[in-house]
Amino acid sequence: MRKYDPNALTDSDSMPFGEYKDYLLGDVPADYLRWLLKQPWASKYPRLVEYANKIGEEGDDDEI
């Protein structure tokens, strides 16, 4: 079980940039989050990387 992190992003937080800026993270396609993880600049957004990794582990492929 994961430890609760009050600073972790959730599905109800907004995407901060890009094609899905201002969309709820829960509505951003998993493919886009996987793409984000491959970008060299992704490390500038550690909370978003953590969220995207969590989604990848869950195998969530829901798209808007």
VONULO-746769 format. One record per residue (C-alpha): residue number from 0; residue in three letters; x, y, z. Coordinates in steps of 0.2 Angstrom, whole numbers, plus 5000, padded with zeros to 4 digits. Example, Ala and Ser with C-alpha at 12.3 -4.5 7.8 and 13.67 -1.06 7.14 Angstrom:
<sites>
+-----+-----+------+------+------+
:   i :  aa :   c1 :   c2 :   c3 :
+-----+-----+------+------+------+
:   0 : ALA : 5062 : 4978 : 5039 :
:   1 : SER : 5068 : 4995 : 5036 :
+-----+-----+------+------+------+
</sites>
This chain:
<sites>
+-----+-----+------+------+------+
:   i :  aa :   c1 :   c2 :   c3 :
+-----+-----+------+------+------+
:   0 : MET : 5000 : 5000 : 5000 :
:   1 : ARG : 5006 : 5018 : 4996 :
:   2 : LYS : 5009 : 5030 : 5010 :
:   3 : TYR : 4997 : 5045 : 5009 :
:   4 : ASP : 5005 : 5061 : 5002 :
:   5 : PRO : 4995 : 5076 : 5004 :
:   6 : ASN : 5005 : 5085 : 4990 :
:   7 : ALA : 5002 : 5071 : 4977 :
:   8 : LEU : 4992 : 5076 : 4962 :
:   9 : THR : 4975 : 5067 : 4960 :
:  10 : ASP : 4963 : 5065 : 4946 :
:  11 : SER : 4954 : 5081 : 4951 :
:  12 : ASP : 4970 : 5092 : 4949 :
:  13 : SER : 4972 : 5102 : 4933 :
:  14 : MET : 4985 : 5098 : 4919 :
:  15 : PRO : 4997 : 5113 : 4920 :
:  16 : PHE : 5002 : 5114 : 4902 :
:  17 : GLY : 5002 : 5107 : 4884 :
:  18 : GLU : 4988 : 5101 : 4874 :
:  19 : TYR : 4977 : 5096 : 4889 :
:  20 : LYS : 4981 : 5112 : 4899 :
:  21 : ASP : 4967 : 5115 : 4912 :
:  22 : TYR : 4959 : 5098 : 4909 :
:  23 : LEU : 4957 : 5087 : 4925 :
:  24 : LEU : 4971 : 5075 : 4926 :
:  25 : GLY : 4959 : 5061 : 4927 :
:  26 : ASP : 4953 : 5066 : 4909 :
:  27 : VAL : 4970 : 5067 : 4901 :
:  28 : PRO : 4973 : 5051 : 4890 :
:  29 : ALA : 4985 : 5039 : 4898 :
:  30 : ASP : 4995 : 5039 : 4881 :
:  31 : TYR : 4998 : 5058 : 4883 :
:  32 : LEU : 5005 : 5054 : 4901 :
:  33 : ARG : 5016 : 5040 : 4895 :
:  34 : TRP : 5023 : 5052 : 4881 :
:  35 : LEU : 5026 : 5065 : 4895 :
:  36 : LEU : 5037 : 5053 : 4905 :
:  37 : LYS : 5048 : 5051 : 4890 :
:  38 : GLN : 5052 : 5070 : 4888 :
:  39 : PRO : 5069 : 5076 : 4894 :
:  40 : TRP : 5061 : 5091 : 4903 :
:  41 : ALA : 5048 : 5080 : 4913 :
:  42 : SER : 5059 : 5080 : 4928 :
:  43 : LYS : 5055 : 5098 : 4930 :
:  44 : TYR : 5037 : 5092 : 4936 :
:  45 : PRO : 5041 : 5079 : 4949 :
:  46 : ARG : 5023 : 5078 : 4955 :
:  47 : LEU : 5016 : 5076 : 4938 :
:  48 : VAL : 5029 : 5063 : 4934 :
:  49 : GLU : 5024 : 5054 : 4950 :
:  50 : TYR : 5005 : 5055 : 4945 :
:  51 : ALA : 5009 : 5049 : 4927 :
:  52 : ASN : 5019 : 5034 : 4934 :
:  53 : LYS : 5005 : 5029 : 4945 :
:  54 : ILE : 4993 : 5030 : 4931 :
:  55 : GLY : 5005 : 5019 : 4921 :
:  56 : GLU : 5006 : 5006 : 4935 :
:  57 : GLU : 4987 : 5005 : 4935 :
:  58 : GLY : 4985 : 5003 : 4917 :
:  59 : ASP : 4972 : 5016 : 4915 :
:  60 : ASP : 4969 : 5019 : 4897 :
:  61 : ASP : 4953 : 5030 : 4898 :
:  62 : GLU : 4953 : 5044 : 4886 :
:  63 : ILE : 4942 : 5060 : 4885 :
+-----+-----+------+------+------+
</sites>
